[in-house]
């Protein structure tokens, strides 16, 4: 029995792993011919099936024509045909006939959410030789099945939104068999168009006449192709239901579940209150007006599939008045639910609702405010990709479950970031993996700003939400290559994937809106030079691929890969030259003017890159790169880009003798210091991987000497999650707190020439205290056999401390130690709480210099 159980588990795994690929360019015995030299298959769909099922059939017809050049015929009745693609939900008359004839078993679809199956059947009906059946448990499941076929034959979900060419094929075959796709890991998966001025708003106004149903239909199609089902619409100056009456009608037809943002209750946009509201947005003073306003929102909803936001924040995404009573907020929710019942004539629990614990609202929950069990609690990140709160593992299950509101874009402190993609999917995976493991699987929604240029992280977020078991810390590298292959084909997929992987890590180090000439050290660790060299090398790799690509891929490659790499490279070069200009000017060096001129040129190049993006694809994306990003002086964006200040002066004012003498002294000192350090290194390398250099030992966390696991807890690397490398954490992330002396730990051997006091600096990912307890996430550290010192990673989350954590994308914790003698020693890092990611260890004997990334590894 045990062997049979193991075989069944293995079989299930293999089905999940390999059942995803069913398209082939070559025929094999039993293959279904979708298209070949003799023509294409007919598409059969029940005209009385749902509108979306029929629309999916039309999309498939168009997609097959794009790929093969041959347009299939769509029919709604049985007639003789060699090969037929049957598209239908469980309500389809043709699907019902197949079930009745025992040709199709749909037990694994009945009662399921958005599941689907593809299956080849010989002679399904009289006069038909072979069929490919695409059947879904519901209308979205059917559409996902159709669009999964489209993707596998060569139509990227981003074919329109990023100009990705279809992969042309003369023949397309479907491997014989049954391909099951179960229900998604997360029930509602979607995006939030937000902070959309000036880019998205300018683009939609020019191309569509505004944010109307014409652009929303493009978004609806994209969401379905990405297997998403949920949308918060654009809300800066826009009102989805009020601006265009077709918006909500078409959303429902396309199967997109609509909601409104965390501060727009009862499906009414903030703009609608500005247009029609009377009196203050204050329930203590204007309750009857607000109830009438909200009632209209539920009336507008009708039978359209929606998630109703309940609760109330201050007007304009602001907190409620100070000292707002929890009792008042609970009454507001109760009154809103009464409105829902009055309008729908059903119990409120039958209308999906959510309460967003965004910013100060979470404080209300922590102080005891509660909503009915069927209301989804939408937990939130800190607007910078770090989850603020997760459910307790031992909490009773809620019928409404939990959701996450996440951010790829943000307007607010410590600074806006809305220009370009800065999201490292390794960090996205790590945080959303936490969410899933802690039971958050009802709603995942992410703020994507203007949608472009967030294509890559959007794909990952929604792919992971669809199947959280598919991607993990061991195979995350494969995602970059897979995504690159889907967009650009297999020939360059590995190299493009590597470029995307390095870009994701480099771009996440610091938001470009926060970047300036002081970010990296110009003097110590060659930090500025190292960072710019990395970006330069990445740009060269991207340009190398660009030269090899076929012309039809050029636009897509520029949008998805080349532009962001070039833009970041250029920006870093500009700020490095600003730093060099300032340094040279301090020494009256003649080259100060040269660097000032280079800054001017690079600033102009930044503008030219934006223009090139706006003009790509014959101007299709004009305005999408209008966002300002240079010249910030506080959290809010500048109205226009402003070149950094540089110093220039007349040539006659330069003191060349002083300049030459000073630089000669600096150069000689540096040479002597390096020589002494190298001599010390040669003398002190004794059976340790890491050696003290310049009174510092620096070690990347993944380069441990030994890891001590337990039977249930393992140390594992998370690739590329760190600012300059991978990180290490313990799995599973739901493990209990470890307090015994035998708890898991990792060891790092090193050799030092100093003794006495040393400060150990540990660099962590900026994970927040998602347990919301009094201790925060904890760890312990020791050197050699000393008693481990216990520390809290994130007990203090006051705004100034948090602002530094997220701006620098790191938490650095310091401990003091005393080494009795020089020689070999061992740092021991002990797990107490799961969910902590360690990136780097730096032991300081007094030589640590200020820097953004910390010193490079002092490795033998």
DAPEFEN-V137131 format. One record per pair of residues at least 4 apart in sequence whose ideal C-beta (glycine too) atoms are under 6 Angstrom apart, sorted by the first residue. I is the first residue (numbers start at 1). J is the second residue. Records with the same first field share a line. If there is no record, write none. Layout:
# DAPEFEN-V137131
I: J, J
This chain:
# DAPEFEN-V137131
14: 18
15: 19
19: 179
22: 174, 175, 179
23: 152, 153
24: 173, 175
25: 169
27: 31, 173
30: 176
31: 173
32: 120, 130, 132, 174
33: 83, 173
34: 41, 172, 174
35: 40, 68, 70, 172
36: 171
40: 64, 70, 72
41: 83, 85
42: 73, 75, 81, 84
43: 57, 61, 72, 74, 85
44: 75, 84, 86
45: 54, 57, 87
46: 88, 92, 93, 94
47: 76
49: 53, 88, 89, 91, 92
50: 139
51: 253
52: 139, 143, 255
53: 89, 139, 142
56: 143, 146
57: 74, 87
60: 146
61: 72, 74
63: 150, 155
64: 68, 72
65: 71
66: 166
67: 153, 154, 166, 169
78: 125
80: 127
81: 128
82: 129
83: 130
84: 128, 131
85: 132
86: 94, 131, 133
87: 134, 146
88: 92, 94, 95, 135
89: 136, 139, 142
95: 135
98: 103, 104
99: 104, 106
103: 121, 124
106: 110
109: 115, 137
112: 137, 183
113: 183
114: 140, 141, 183, 184
115: 137, 141, 182, 183
116: 136, 141, 144, 145, 181
117: 135, 180
118: 134, 145, 179
119: 133, 178
120: 132, 176
121: 131, 133
122: 130
124: 128, 131
132: 174
134: 145, 146
136: 141, 142, 145
137: 141
139: 255
140: 229, 255
143: 224
144: 227
147: 224, 225
150: 155
153: 172
154: 166, 167
155: 159, 166
156: 164, 486, 487
157: 225, 226
158: 162, 164, 455
159: 164
161: 222
162: 455, 556, 559, 560
163: 555, 556, 617
164: 487, 556
165: 552
184: 466
185: 467, 468
186: 441, 444, 465
187: 442
188: 230, 443
189: 228, 444, 462, 465
190: 228, 230, 231, 445
191: 446, 448
192: 232, 445, 447
193: 234
194: 447
195: 409, 411, 418, 449
196: 200, 201, 234, 236, 450
197: 201, 236
198: 202, 626
199: 450, 623, 624, 626, 627
200: 450
202: 623, 626
203: 207, 623, 624
204: 208, 211, 215
205: 210
208: 212, 214, 215
211: 234, 238
212: 244
213: 244, 246, 247, 250
216: 247
217: 250
220: 254, 256
223: 228, 256
226: 462
227: 466
228: 462
229: 257
230: 257
231: 256
232: 259, 261
233: 240
234: 238
235: 261, 269
238: 243
239: 243, 269, 271, 272
240: 247
241: 248, 300
242: 272
246: 250
248: 304
250: 254
251: 256, 258
252: 304
257: 305
258: 306
259: 307
260: 264, 267, 309
262: 356, 358
263: 313, 317
264: 269, 270
265: 309, 310, 312
266: 294, 297, 336
267: 297, 301, 308
268: 272, 297
272: 276
273: 277
278: 289
279: 286, 289
280: 285, 286
281: 315
282: 286
283: 287, 290, 332
286: 290
294: 339
295: 339
298: 339, 340, 343
299: 343
301: 306
307: 352, 354
308: 353
309: 354
310: 333, 336, 353, 355
311: 333, 355
312: 332
314: 318, 319, 320
319: 360
320: 324
326: 364, 369
329: 369
333: 371
337: 348
340: 344, 348, 351
341: 348
344: 351
346: 350
349: 374
353: 375
354: 376, 378
355: 371, 375
356: 378
357: 361, 362, 365, 379
358: 380
364: 369
365: 369
371: 375
373: 398, 399
374: 399, 400
375: 400
376: 400, 401, 403, 442, 443
377: 402
378: 403, 405
379: 389, 402, 404
380: 388, 405
381: 385, 386, 387, 406, 407
382: 386, 388
383: 407, 410
384: 806
386: 766, 768
387: 431, 770
388: 768
389: 770, 772
390: 438, 770
391: 395, 402, 438, 439
393: 734
401: 442
402: 440, 442
403: 442, 443
404: 435, 440, 444
405: 445
406: 446
407: 447
408: 423, 446, 448, 454, 457
409: 418, 447, 449
410: 417
411: 416
413: 635
414: 803, 807
415: 513, 514, 635
416: 513, 637
417: 511, 513
418: 449, 627
419: 627, 629
420: 453, 564
421: 453, 454
422: 507, 508, 511
423: 457
424: 504, 505, 508
425: 429, 457, 460, 504
426: 718, 720, 721
427: 721
428: 432
429: 433, 476
430: 718
434: 733, 835
435: 440
436: 468
437: 733, 734
444: 465
446: 461
448: 454, 458
452: 624
454: 458
455: 560
457: 461
459: 463, 483
460: 464
464: 468, 471
471: 479
473: 716, 718
476: 719
477: 719
478: 482
480: 497, 500, 501
481: 493, 494, 497
484: 488, 493, 496, 497
485: 490, 493
488: 492, 496, 553
492: 496, 545
493: 497
495: 545
496: 545
499: 541, 542
502: 506, 538
503: 507, 565
505: 720
507: 568
509: 723
510: 514, 515, 519
512: 571, 629
513: 629, 632
514: 807
515: 519, 575
516: 575
517: 575, 578, 579
519: 852
520: 527, 528, 531, 852
521: 525, 527, 851
522: 528, 579
524: 849, 851
525: 851, 855
526: 530
527: 851
528: 576
532: 572, 573, 576
535: 568, 569, 572
538: 565
539: 565, 566, 569
542: 561, 562, 565
546: 557, 562
549: 553, 557
553: 557
555: 616, 617
556: 560
557: 561, 562
558: 562, 563, 616
562: 566
563: 567, 613
566: 609
567: 609
570: 602, 605, 606
573: 602
574: 599, 602
577: 595, 598, 599
578: 599, 644
580: 595
581: 592, 595, 596, 646, 647
584: 589, 591, 592
585: 592, 647
587: 659, 662
588: 654, 655, 659
589: 659
590: 654
592: 647
593: 648
596: 646, 648
599: 646
603: 643
610: 625
613: 625
614: 622, 625
615: 619
616: 621
628: 637, 638, 641
630: 641
631: 638, 641, 642
638: 642
649: 653
677: 693, 694
680: 684
681: 691
684: 691, 751, 753
685: 691, 860
686: 751
688: 749, 750, 751, 824
689: 749, 860
690: 697, 699, 750, 858, 859
691: 751, 858, 860
692: 697, 752, 753
693: 858
694: 847
695: 845, 846, 847
696: 844, 847, 848, 855
697: 750, 843, 858
698: 842, 855, 857, 858
699: 703, 748, 841
700: 725, 840, 857
701: 727, 728, 838, 839, 840
702: 717, 726, 728
704: 746, 748
705: 747, 748, 749
706: 747
707: 715, 746
708: 744, 745
709: 714, 744
710: 744
713: 730, 735, 744
714: 731
715: 728, 730, 746
716: 731
717: 726, 728
718: 727
719: 726
720: 726
721: 727
722: 726, 727, 839
723: 853
724: 853
727: 837, 839
728: 838
729: 837
730: 831, 834
733: 834, 835
735: 834
737: 832, 833
738: 743, 831, 832
743: 830, 831
744: 831
745: 828, 830
746: 829
747: 826, 828
748: 827
749: 826
750: 825
751: 824
752: 822
753: 822
754: 845
755: 819, 821, 822
757: 818
758: 817, 819, 843, 845
759: 814, 816, 844
760: 815, 817, 843
761: 812, 814, 842
762: 813, 841
763: 810, 812, 839, 840
764: 793, 811, 838
765: 837
766: 805, 806, 811
768: 794
769: 776, 794
775: 792
776: 792, 793, 794, 795
777: 793, 794, 833, 835, 836
778: 792, 832, 833
779: 832, 836
780: 788, 790, 830, 832
781: 789, 815, 829
782: 786, 788, 828
783: 817, 825, 827
784: 825, 826
788: 830
789: 815
791: 813
793: 836
796: 801
797: 802
799: 803
803: 807
804: 808
805: 811
840: 854
842: 854
844: 848
